Amino acid sequence: MEKLFCLGVALGMVGGALLVANSYKARSLVKKSQAEILQKVDEMMDERLKSDSPDTEKSDKKPKK
């Protein structure tokens, strides 16, 4: 059963790759989706860096004696 499932997954991946490689619409859809995902990841990283930067500045400061 597990071997059959793995075989189905592998064949599905190969079939999907062939479909995308031979279809202009599918290829452009994949490229568009990748660009959107990269843009969202960049925005999330920028937000995280902005939210983390005040915390790191506070921890870097040493109290005066």
C-alpha positions, 0 to 999 in steps of 0.5 A: 500500500505504501509503495503504491502511494509513493509511486502515485506521488512520484508519477503525479509530480512527474506529470505535473512537471510535464504539464507545466513544462509544456503549457505556457499558461501553467508556466506563467501561473507558476512564475506568478505564484512564485513571485507573489510568495517571494514578495510576501516572504520579503514583507514578513522578514522586513516586519520581523526585522523591524520588530526585533531591532528595538529589542536588540538595541535595548539588550545591547545597552549596558547599564551605567554605574 
